[in-house]
Amino acid sequence: MPYYSDEVVEEIQSRSDILDVIGSVVHLKRSGNTYFGLCPFHNEKTPSFSVTPGKQMFYCFGCGKGGDVFRFLMEYEHLTYPESIERLAQRYNVPLPETSYSGEEKQRHTKKQKLLEINKEAAKYYYRLLRSERGKRAWAYFKGRELSDETMKQFGLGCCENHRDDLYRYMKSRGYEDGILRECGLFVYTADGRARDKFWDRAMFPIMDPNGKVIAFGGRVMGEGEPKYLNSPETDIFYKSRTLYGLHLAKRTRRDYFILCEGYMDVIALHQAGFDCAVASLGTAFTEGHAGIIRRYKKQVYLCFDSDGAGIRAAERARPIFQEAGIAAKVIHLSPHKDPDEFIKALGRDAFEQRIEEAENAFLFHIQLLSEKFDLSDPAEKTAFQNQVAQELLGFAEENERDNYLEAVCRRFSIAMEMMRRLLAKRAMDGHLETAKKLRDKGYNVEGKQALRRTPAEGKAQRMLLTWLSEEPQFYEQAAALLSEDDFQEGQLRRAA
């Protein structure tokens, strides 16, 4: 393992900004001297991940992970300690002394380089095969999808034979040992040690990292067969929840947004039509990790999923993730066509550009879908809808943002603003009181109060609660039974309480 002196490490740490490093992948909101966000290491809906710039430390109250900026990179990027030092040195232009790898670290570094080498070799093999006599079937498929030779080259498209050990035999002829071939995700080994190709009789799509290095593959079956699309398994260089197809090209776009699609062909078709900002999440559920990647490059995204039920559900799942990550999201309507590839073939580039201009705010799209579940001509169902809308609006922590959406929703659905404000206040207070009650029911006293003070948005929540209590005194007795002044932050808020 390479050794870096304490002086070098301290110099790098002093120049590094943990808020800058973590904030590039996690949406953080300030609360006092600390910043909070959703933990990138486990799934959660309530932010429990904290960053304290003054101490240059991070900690998650949910999963317990914590440490300095080096530890964050080690956990998030799966780096070793020396690799995290080198990554930060490069980021903050700190010169490093000459050093060398040894032992376990050298093995890990060598393994990653070998895996990248094998994937590159496989991509070249698939690429050449597509353009040979044996690739006619896949070539006809791509041409049938109206892809140009230039586009096929740009995305490195290829194919594999219907022989189940074609690539394996090729790799063995190139001198690669089974030990490393087992790790690359391109082969399946039986109990007795025999190997076969994971991909066969498929049109092949190389998956690349942001730097254009091949880290995995996707394959579409030729003819009948399941699954229709097959992806490489995760390896030491490929993590599905942190990889976006087409990002190595889209990151160079001059547009100030990304278009998020569902599949390979949608991305390729959009790029060919001139929309060079398209990316896709490899057919997996969209995650906080994907949002963190997008946030490094853009602050706005357009959701362009299939117009069927599955596509709408995918957009609905992605919406709150973007909302929490601080990324503005809009929904592109493709009707009457199913997907962007089909839309562009039928109506052309200009029509799609027009749909981008007409894209709907993702939250308002969500509320519109919600409204369709209720009969708004029925008073009881209208009340239920309004209660649900109030709950949804509480998802916005920033007061001005919440007010803007409140105004937009009330205008669209002809709801009285003042009535909705009162409803919003009551829902928020009920939630705050419920949290306090749960802590008390669990036997928390001092600890419970400390837990309340650690809530990411505690300052705003407490200020809102006090404001509503002053405006709606009928709720005072309810609140006083569960809360005391000690439950509020020291200073102005506690004096007000």
Disulfide bonds with the S-S distance in Angstrom:
none
